[in-house]
């Protein structure tokens, strides 16, 4: 615990426990509460790279996550990734997923954006996670708690470029990286086979990322649309999954249930 905040995802990683998350593009905080009330997930990833949002909504999403005992991750764009990461952290997000790494220097930049000095660039800030005026329930907030909170933010990185796969060992050797995820879509574009997620080179790169991460003590995280696909990754040693996305779930329901309703009406 850090003053007002708990980083549930960090606690699970520290214990070596498996973790389960789900994605949202929706910025309405109520969606996070609905997910939390199920008691199923450990964290929610706000995939901000695909959704419009403002800085005010980050505060509200963090408040909702705290109400239902969820950690909160944000996936941030290539630029301005340091700014976006720091704003999310200041709101109370517990984890940052950095997209579009090309090499180890990118990885070091991601770590610097999250950690405090001397490993990073963060210092004293009158942020929401510091109680705005460095108070927690009316009592002074410990600066040590503040520093511990920042340094315990979970750092995850996407490996989705050809150069990132080629520099994989160097990237994963950067201190401070907790989780790594392969991105088949961008990787397929990077190697000249856009959209061919089943291409042998894409599958080979995915296995390289997972096995190398496990060998180097970095947790590989896998994104899936359905839990039925988890077992083959679990057999490899993967313990961290993020399944489902709100917009796809809604789209699938509209197609399946709405489509069936439309077919029934068309028969009359």
Buried (B, 14 or more C-beta within 10 A) or exposed (E): EBBBBBBBBBBBBEEEEBBBBBBBBBBBBEBBBBBBEEEEBBBBBBBBBEBEBEEEBBBBBBBBBBEBEBBBBBBBEEEEBBEBBBBBBBBBBBBBBBBBBBBBEBBBBBBBBBBBEEBBBBEEBEBBBBBEEBEBEEEEBBEEBBBBBBBBBBBBBBBBBBBBBEBBEEBBEBEBBBBBBBBBEBBBBBBEBEEBEEBEBBEEBBEBBBEBBBEBEBBBBBBEEEEEEBEEBEEEEBBBBBBBBBBEEEEEEEEEEEEEEEEEEEEE
